[in-house]
Amino acid sequence: MNFHKYTAGFFVYLICILWYIPLSFSQEGVTHALKLWYKQPARIWEEALPLGNGRTGAMVFGGINQERFQLNDHTLWSGGPDQGNNPKAAELLPLLRQAIFKKEYKNAEDIWRKMQGPYSARYLPLGDLHLTFDLDSTVSDYKRTLDLKEAISTVEFQSDGTRYQRTAFINHPAKVLVIQLKADKKGKLNVRLKLDSKLRHLTKASAKGLTMTGQAPFEVAARDYFPDQIVYNDKGIRFDVQLGMDLKGGQVITQDSTLEIRNANEVTLYLAESTNFTAFNLQPGTGAIDAQKIANAHLKAAMRKGFEKLKDEHLKDYSNLFDRVKIKLDSGADYAQLPTDQRLKYSMKHGDDLGLQELYYQFGRYLLIASSRPGSRPANLQGIWNDHIQPPWGSNYTININTEMNYWLAENTNLSECHEPLLSFINELAENGAQTAKINYGIQEGWMAHHNADLWAKTSPAGHFDQDKTYFPQAFCWQMGGAWLSTHLWEHYQYSQDTVFLRQKAYPLLKGAAQFLLHWLVEDPETGFLVTAPSSSPENHFSYQGGRYAIGKGTAMDLAIARELFLDVIKASEVLDVDAAFRSIVQNKLTKMYPYQIGRYGQIQEWLEDVDDPKDTHRHISQLFGLFPGSQIDPLLTPALAKASAVTLDHRGDVSTGWSMAWKINWWARLRNGDRAYRILQKAFNYINPADKSIKSAGGGGTYPNLFDAHPPFQIDGNFGATAGMTELLMQSYSGVIDLLPALPKAWKDGHITGIKARGNFEVNLTWKNHAVEQLVLTSIAGGPCTVRSRKRLKTDKKHKSYERDGFWYMDMETTQGEQIVFN
């Protein structure tokens, strides 16, 4: 026997095997890149996969014999345009301020209770499309997916020798949900179709399809102990859902309110829906809005196009937004061969699944595209997806952080169009908020909003007037919602450089919000500075003489928001060269406002007085608004305040609710501590089992199997905030410079990101290697001055001024519209 001959042959064979294993592993990873995928159907809602086009939402469960599409419409809410302003409030305001200045905080809270208004309306589920199949329960090769690159959901499996496939997407231009059912053998499709709803409804079947009409309740209780939980009358929003079919082979049998399709080769379903919502200030049904006619028109137009044209149209529309940004983290593991739920669990134990981080980043962008499009309502607490008549917090617009966080990624991840629904909503809030300012506070100029809003652009304070036994002044007594939202208008201008938008839309709203604050700020008799009174730090308390209170004066967040808004108004008026006298008034007020305070523990004081508790781990850290999303605290420009911000974050800890951890990622990014931000990002991947109802938010948030953020319960802002924060780790532009890799985590050693946006309307393509910039390709979309900052000195053929300062290299240059500049 020739031992060496056989030994050599064995090693050649072994090398081939070892070569094939990683190759196949890699191919499997590529197959599942940017896909959520699972080997079993969803059992419960937080395992289902979301589809959306800004107006219609669907959660796809992927059942084998019982498929369910849970449906939502962006305008299906309870209530109507009754703002609930409280005339008693203006009379009580001087008494409230007097109690605050005397530090009679219990008396102040008793007074405030009489100044409240109604709770917000509730966002409601539309209904369910059920597909019931008659298949062998034993199946093989099951897989359900959501492809983020295409916004398409698929379910496929083998049963009794036949391969079945379902494909679903929601087309934005055509405003229709499309579902295709296929089998690889003729006559194998047998399915019963049913439409129903948790709301009052009537479903009818015909040979052409199904129709469901219904009505939303006018009142839905905010508390489970209110006597009237769900109240219907003739004022509730009405809806219409229509399902059409296109069959290849087979027959249709109508059975009361259901349809049965037998022995078909292929089935395409088209679902269109509408409500009779007209406008935020009009009663439903007013005007020419006819839900049935709208749904029918959309259905007929879609069916004329057919599946392939609708799919092509959908892909073109969606990819125009999604494909703008690509991210690749090259220096770590990627476990894409694992189903997404198993991948989450594996990542929780082993960490550093950089492919999962890429997926999560792009999932945030996907969700914004799916839930917020021009002409739609803004994304709410759950985006556009909700299965409850009484959802957590009403699934409303909570504008003391959550609604704003929903849109932090809109500009810097190049989805500016998706910002439009919020920017338009601000205009509606301003109209109602002007009345709230006058009626509740006696302020005749400007507009404002409290902490909750809804479809009807509610601006009055929540609380069920003074009738609710649950008293929550730490949320209800907050007057800064309009001012905070207004900063988004200036952000949109900074990224777009659209002076027409600034002049015609943004500046009047910015000015109106500032006008309210000019009157709202009052002189504090104790310090002599201008403060807000009443003032709260959202949802938190302070201790004073043995009691715990929520209402005081001059909280850090109130003053930071006012400062940010005033600065925005000043800059906007300078850009437009208008309102010099008003600008001077605002500048004067800025100099008189109570400044930031660093407390006895070295922290940013949350309250006017130094009463912070270093053991307080509350989810809201509102005193750091000026660090992010504001621009007032900067490690390079205000190092003492930055250091105090880090102390505050240390006190509060890393683990919290899902959305709070997302905010912390952004804060640590601004503090240029990428590893701390990354540590929190990893904790955000904590797998939350939605079937375990014992899990409470006090134990920390995380991620559900379908990658929805877990507060818990589900809140979509955590998804959006994390994507924004990951972008901030790689590039920031708030301080007037394009700052490259300001907080790059050690785990992200190599990588690239393309298509993100910097203020000034610059598009940034960035490649880095060994934690240093390797190449920057900068596209100046609008033209204008630009400054780039980097730890590494970069070279370019572009004429520029280069200089070193504080350990960074700066490059100043003038750019022309459309110019592309390469740096190495």
N, C-alpha and C positions, 0 to 999 in steps of 0.2 A: 504493500500500500504506500502510495506517495503522500505522506502526512502533510508536507508543505503545500502540495497541490490542493488538497481538500481544505486545509486551513485557510489558504488564500481565498478559495471559493466561498467559504463560510463568512469571511470578513467582508468580501464584496457584497454578499447577500445581506449581512447585518447593516452595512453602510446604506444599502438601498432602502431597507426598512426604516432606519433612523432618519433617512432623508425624506421618505414619504410621510412619516408621521407628522413632523412639523409642517410639511407642505399642505397636507390635508387639513390640519388644524387651522392653518392660516386661511385656506380657501373657505372653510366653514365660517371663520370669523368675517371674511369679506362678504359672504352670503348674507350674514345677519347684521352687517354694518348699518347703523342708523335705522334699525328695526327693533321694535318691541315684539317679542315672540314667546309663545307658551305652548306647552304640550298637553294642555287640558282646557276645557271651557271655563269661563268665569262662573263662579258660584254666586258671588255677590257683587254689588255695584262697583266697589273700589277695585275689582279685578277686571271689569269690562274696559273696553278701549274707546277713547273719544274721537268722534268725527265732528266737524263743524265748518260753517262758512260765514260766521258772524251773526247770522239770523236764525239758523236751524242747527240744533245740536243733537247728536245721537250717541248713545253708549251701546257698543256692540258686545254681546255676551259670548257669541260663538258656540252656543249649545248644539249638540248633535241632533237630537230629536226635537228639542224645544229651543229655537233661536228667538232672541229678543232684541229689538232695537228700542231702547228707551229714548223718548223724544222730548225736546225742548224748543220753545220759541223765545227769542230775546225780548219780546214785548208782552209776554204772558205773565202778568202780575195781578195781585189783588189791588183793591182800592180804586181811587180816582183823584182828580186834581183838587183836593182839599188840603191846603197847606197847614192848617192847624196852628196858625200864629196865635199868640196869647197876649191880648191887650193889657192884662194885669201886670205883665212883666215890666213894662216901662215905668209904671208907678212904683214898683218894688225895687227897681235898680238902685236908687239912692240909698235905700235902707240896707240893701245887700252890701254895698260898698262900705257903708258906715260900719256894719258889723265886721267886715273883713279888716278894715283899718284899726278897729279896736281889738282885733284878734279874738273875737267872739265867733269862733268857727262853727260851733254847733248851731248857733242862731243863724249864721250865714247859710248853712245847709238847709235849715228849716225854711228859710225865705226862698231859696232857690227852688225848692220842691214846688212852690206855687207858681213858678215862672215857666214850667215845662209845657211841652206840647204832646202830640200823639206819637205812637210808634210808627215806624215806616211801614210801607206796604211789603208784601212777601213775594218773592220770585217763585213761580209755580211750575210743576211738570206739565207738559202738554199731553203726553200719552205714551202708548206702547204699540209697536207693531210686532205681532207674534207670528212666527212661522213654525208650524208643527209638521214634522216629517214622520214617516212610518219606515224607520230603518232598523236594521239589526243593531241592538245596543252594543254589540261587540265590534269595535272599530280598531283600525291600526293606522300608523303614520299620521296621527292627528297633529295639526299645527294651526295656530291662529296668530296673525301678525298685524302690526300697524307699521307701515313703511313711511317713515318721516320724510323721505325724499319725494314721495308721491302723494302723501295724505290719502292712502288707500288701505283699507282693512281687508284681510283675506282670511278665510277658514277653509281648510282642506283636510280630507281624511279618506281612508279606504274602508268600504263596508260591503261585505258579501260579494267581493270581486269587482266592485265598481268604485271608481275614483270620483269623489264629489268635491266641488269647489264653489265657494261663495266670495264674491268681490263686492265691496261697497265703498262709496265715496259720496261726499256732498259737494256738488258743483256750485261755486259762488256766482258766476255770471247767470246761470240758468235758474238758480234758487231751487234746487231739487236734490233729494236724496236718491241715489241710484244703487240698486242691488241686482247683481247678476248671479243666477244659480245655474251651475253646469254639472253634467255628469259625463263620463267618458264612454257611456253606453246609451244607446237610444231608449227612450221610453222609461227611464229610471227615476224621473223626477215626479214625486207625489208629495204635495204640500198643501196644508190648509192655512189660510191667511185670516188674521183677525186684527182689528184695531179696537183698542179700548183706552180708558183714561181713568185716573183717580178723581177727576173732576166730573161734574155733571155733563153727560154726553149722550148722543144717539148715533149709532152706527148703522149704515144701510149697505147692502150688497147688491150688485148688478153684474151682468156679464162683462161689463167694462172694468169693474174694480170695486173699491170700497170708498165710502165717504163717512167721515165722522165730524159732527158738529157738536159744539159744547160751549160751556160758559164757565168762567172763573168765579170763585166766590168774591164778594165785594169786601168782606172782612175776614181776616185770618188772625187769630189771637197770637200775640207775642209771648204770652205766658201760658203754661198748661193749666193754671188755676183760674184763668178768666172764665166767667160763666158762659160766654158765647164764643165757642172755639172757631167755628167755620160758619159764616153767614152768607147766604145767597140772596140776591135781589135782582131787579131788572137792570142794575147799573154796571154789573161786572163785565169785564172784557169777554168778548165772544171769539171763538176760534173755529177754523175749518181745516180739516185734513183730508186730502184726496190721494188715493192710491190707484195707479194705472198699471197695466200689464202688457207685455209683449211676449208671446209664446212661439216657440218652434216645436210643432207637434203637440199632441195632447189635447185635453178638453177642459173646460171650466164649468163647474157646477156651483150654483148659488145655494146657500143654506142659511136662511134668515139673515143674520148680520155677518156671516163669514163666507169665504170663498174656498173652494177646493179645486186644485189643479191636479189632473191625473195624467200619468204616462207621457209627460212632456220630455223633450230632448234638452231644452234650454228655456229658462224663464228670466226675463228682465222686469224688475219692478221699479216704478217711478213714484216717489212720494213728494207731494208739494203741500205746503201749509201756510196759513196766514192767520192773523188776528185782525180785529177791527180797531186796534189802537190807532189813533189819529195823531195826537201830539201830547206833550207833557201837560199842557194847560187846557185841554179839551176833553170833555166826557167821551168815553168810548162810543163809537157809532156816529159821532158827529161828523158831518161832511160826507165826502164821497167814498170813504173807505168801506169796501164790501169784501169781507174775508173770503167768502165763497167764490166770488168772481176772480179775485187775485190768485187764489190757489188753483182754480181751474185754468186760468190763462197760463200760469207757469207750467202746469202739468201738460197741457196740450202742446205748448212750444217745445218742451223737453222731449216728448214722445215723437214729435216730428223729426227731431235730430237723431234719436237713437243712441244706443250705448256707446259705440265707438267714437262718434263725434262729441258726445258729452264728456267722455273720458279724455279725449285730446284737448278739448276746451278747458277742462278742469286742470289738467297737468300744466298747460301753458300759463293759466292764470296763477296757479299756486307756485310753480317753480320760479316765476318772476319775482316772488318775494323770498321764498325759502332759500333758493340757490345763491343769493347774494353773499352769504357768509358761510365759510367753511373753516373748520377747526380740526387740527390734528396734533395730538400729544404723543410724541414719538418714543419717549424714553421710559416706558413702563409696560405693565401687563395689560392684556386685553382679552377678556373672557367672553367674547361674543358667541362662542360655541355653546354657552350655557343659556337655557331659557331665562328670560328677564327676571322672573321671580326668584329663581335659584341663584341667579347672578347677584341679585341684591343681597341675599343671605350670605353668599360666598364673600362678597366685598365687605360685608359687615365684620366678618371674622378675619379676613386676610388683608383688606385694604388695597389701595393703589391700583384699582382697575381703571386705568386712564381711559380706556374705551367706553366704559360706563359713564365716566364724567363727560366725555364728548357727547354721548347719547343724551344725557340729562340736559346738557347745555342746549342742544338743538331741540329737545322736547319742549323746553320753555318757549323757544321761538315758534315752534309748531303750534303750541296752545294759543299764543297770542294771535297768530294768523287765523286760527280756527274760531276764535271767540270775539274778535274785534276787527271789523272791516268798515271802510267808509260807508256811512249810511246806517250802520247798526247802532244799537245801544252799546255803552261801554261794557267791558268785561266786569262782572260783579264778583262777589266773594268766591264763587265757584265757577267763574268764567262764564260759561253758557250752559253748564251741565248741572242738573238737579233732579232728584227723584222724590222729593218730599213736598207735601203741601205746607208743612211747617218745618222748613229747613233750618239748620243752625244759623242763628243771628239773621234769619229772614233771607239769607243769601242776597243781602242788599249791598249798597255801596257804603262801606264803612270808611269815611274819609279822614280819620285821624291817623291812618297809615296804610291800610290795606288796599284801597283803590289806587292810591298814588304808587304803591309798590308794584301793582299790576303793570304799570307803564314805564318803570325804570329802564327796561330793556328796549323800549320802542325805538329810541333814537340811536343808542350806541350799537345795537345789533342790526341797524339798517332796515327797520320796519316802520319808518316814519308814517306811512299811510295808515298803519294800524293804530296810531296815536289819535287819529282824527275823531273817532267817536267820543273820546274823553274831552278833547278840546271843544267839540260842539256842545257837549253836555254842560261844560262850564258856562256857556252862554245862557243856557236854560236856567241853571242855578242862579246866575246873576239876576235874571228877571224876578224870580221868586225871592231871592235873597235881599233884594232892595226893599221888598215889602216886609220881610222879617226884621230888617234893620229898623225900619220906621215903626212898625207896630210893637215889636218886643223891646226895643231899646231907645226909641225916640230919636234915632239918627236919620236925618233926612238925605244925606249924601252917601253914595256908595252902596255896596252889597256885602253880604256875608253868608256863611253856612255853618251849621253845627256838625255833629260827628256822624250822622246818618243821612243818607239820601236814598232815593228809589227811582222807579220809572217816572214818577211825577215830579222829579226834581225837588223833593222836600228839602227845606232849609231850616225849618223850625226845630227846636230841641226835642229829643225823644223823652219818654218817661210816662206816657199815659196821663198827662197833666199831673195831678197830685193824687191819683187814684190807685196806683200800683203799690202793693205792700213791699215789693222789691225796689229799693231805692239805690240808684247807681249814679250818684252825682259825679263820680270820677270819670265817667264817660259823657253824661248828658250835658254837664256844664263846661262846654268847650266851644269857643266862638271863632276858631281859627281855620275851619275847613275851607272856606272860600279863598283865604289868603294862600294857604298851602297849594291848593289846586292851581291857583293863578300862576305859580312859579313854573308850571308845566308849559304855559304859553311862551314864556321867555326861553325855556329850554328848547322848544320846537324851533323858535326863531334862530337860536344860536347854532343849531345843527343844520337848518335849512337855508339860513341867510335870506329868507323870503320877506322882503320889506313890505310887499303888498299885504301879506298875512299880518305882519306886525302892525301896520297902520290901520287896516280896516277891521281886524278881528281882535288881535291880542291886546294892543295898547288900551283901548277903551275898557276892557275887562280888568287889566292890571291896574289902571288908574282908579276904577271903581272900587276894587278891593282895598287899595291904598287909602282912598277917601274914607272908607268906613273905619280903618284903623287909626287914621289921624284923629277921629272923634272918639274912638274907643280907648285909646291910651289916655291915662289920667296921671296926674302928679301924685306920687306916694308921699304922704305927709311925714313919713319917718325918714326916708332917704333923700327926698327932693327930686328923684329921677322919675321919668315917665315909666309907667308899668301898665299891665293889663289887670283889671279887677272887675269881676271875678276872673280867676285863672286856675286852671287845673293842669296836671301833667297826665295825659291820657291814661285812665284806668288804674292809676296808682294812688297811694295815700301817703301822708306824712304824719308824724307823731308830734303832739304838742300837749304838755301838761297832763299826761296820762291818757289822752284821747287820740283817736285816729281820724283824720279828716282828709277831704279831697279838694276843697275849695279854699284857695288862698289868693295871693297876688303875685304877679311878675314871675311866673315860672320860666325856666330857661327855654323851654320849647316855644312858648308863646312869643317871647322876645326874639328868639332866633328866627322864627317864621316871619315876624314883622320886619326884622332887619333884612332878611333875604328878599322879601317882596319890595321893600323900599329901594334896595340896591338895584333890583331888576327894573323898577319903574324909572329910576334915575337914568340908567343906561339906555333904556328904550326911548325915553324922551330925547336923549342926546343923539341917538341914531336917527330919529325922525326929525330932529331939530324943531321940537314943539314944546309948549308948556314950560317955558323957562321959569315963570313965577311959581308954578306948582312944584317944579323940581326943587326950587330953593326952599320951599316950605318943608318938603320931605327931607331934604338934607339937614335942615335945622332940627327937625324932630329926631333924626338919627343920632345927633350929638347929645341929646338929652335922655336917651333911653338907658335904663339900668344895664350895666355891662355884665359880661360873664363873671362868675365868681368861682374861685378855686377854694374848696372847703377844707376843713381841718384834717381830712384823710388824704388830701391831695387830689380830690376828685372834682369834676365839673359839678357844681351844685345844681340839683334838680329843681329846688325850690329857692325862693328869694332868700330865705334864712338858711343857715347851715344846719339842717335837720336830717340830712341823708343818713340812712342806715347801711353800713358796709356789708351787712348780712342780707340785704334786700336783693333777691334774685328775680325780680319782676321781669316779665317778658318785654314790656315796653321800656325802652331806654331813651325816652323822648328828649332828654336834655342834650343828646348828641345830634340833634337835627343839623346843627351848624357844621358838623363834620361830614355827614352824608344824610340826606341828599343835598344839603346846603354846601356853601363854599367858603364859610367864614373861618374854619379851623384847618390849618395846613401845617404838617410837620416842619416844613422848610420856612414858613412865614410866621407862624404863631406856635413856636415849639413848646411854650409853657402850657398852652391850652391843649395841644396835642398830647403832651405827657399826661395831663389831667384826664383826658378822654380815655387813655389807655388804663389808667387807674380805675375809672368808672367801669370799663368793660371787664376788668379783672374781678371787680366786686360782683358783677352780675353773673359771671361764669359763661361757659361756652354752651352748655346744653340748655335748651329751652323749647318753646313751640317751634314748629317748622318754619313759619314766616319770621320769627324772631332770629333764628339762626341765620336765615338768609340776610337779614339786615346786618347782623354781626360780620358776615363775610365782607360786605361792602365797607363797614367801618374799619375793619382791620386792613383792608386793601388801601383805604385812604391814609391809614397810619403807616403804610409801606411795610407791613408785617405779613408777608405772603404765607409764611409757614403757619402762623396762627389762624389765618383765614382758611387755609387748606385743612387744618385740623377740624375746624367747624364744618367745612364742606363734607369731610368724611363722615362726621357724625350725622349729617343730614341724610345720609344713606342708611340710617338705622331702619331695618325692615319692620314695618308695622303690619301686623296681621289684622285685617279689617274684621275678621270673624270674632276676634277677642274684644268684646265690648268692655272688658275691665280696664283696658288701657286708657289712661287719662293723660291729658297734656302735661300735668305736673311732672310726669316721668320723662318728659322730653318728646319732641316730635321726631319726624323721620319721613319715610317714603312708603306709600302703599304699593302693592304688587304691580299696579298699572303705572307707576311712577308719579302718580298724583302726590302732591305734598300733603303730609299729615300734620295738622295742628297738634294732635288730632282733635276734631274730625277734619275732613278734607277742607282745605283752603288753598286756592290756586296761587295766591300771592307769593307763597314760598317758592313755587316753581319759577315764577317770573323774577323774583328777587335774587335767586341763586344764579340764574343766567346773567343778570346784570352784574352781579358781583364777580363772576368769573371773568367777565370782560374787563372790569376795573383792575383785576390782577395783572392784566396784560397791557392795558393802555388806559390812560386817563387824560382828560383835557379840560377839566373844570377851572384850572388856574391860569388859563390863557396860553398854555404851552401844550404840545402833544408829547406826553410823558411816556416813554417806551419802557416796558417791563418794570413798572414802579414797585410791584410787589410779587414778583415771580416766585412761586413756591419751589423748594428744592426738588420736589417730586416731578416737576415739569421741566426737566433738564433741557430737552430739545422739543421743538415743535414749530408749528406755523398756524396763523390765523389770517384769513383774507376777508375783506369786505366790510369790516367794522367801521364805524363812523366816529370822527372827532368833531368837536365844535369848530365852527368856521366852515362847515360843509366840506370836510376832507375825508376821503376814503383811504383806509389804512390796510395794507397787506404787510404782515410782519412775520419774519422767520428768525428763530433764535437757535443757538447751539451752545452747549455747555454754559447755559444760563446767561448768555450774552447775545445781543442783537447781531445777527448775521446779515440780514438784508431788510430794508424798509422800502416799499414802493408806495409812494404817496400821490394820490390823485386829488387835485384841487378842482372841485366841481364848480365852485362859484368864483374862484380867484380871490386874491387878497393876501394880507400878510400872514406869515406862519412862523412859529418857533418850535423847533424840535428839541427835546431834552433826552439825553441818554447817558448811562454810566460809561459807555464806550464811545470814543471819538469816531464818528462816521465820516465817510468821504462821499462826495457827489460832484458831478460836473456842473451842477446848478450853482449860479452865483449866489454867495451867501456870506454872512458874517459869523465866524465861529469863535467861541470863547469858553473858558472854563470858570466855574463858580461853585463853591461848596461841594466839590467832588463830582460835579456833573458837567457834561459838555452840552452847550447850547448852540443851535444853528438858527439864525434869523434870516428870513428871505421874503421876497415878494413873489407871489405866484400869479399866473394868469389862468383864466377860466379854461378848464379841461386839461390843464398841464399835468403831466405825469413825471414825477421826480424819483429817481432811484438812488438809494443810499446803501453803501456797503461798509 
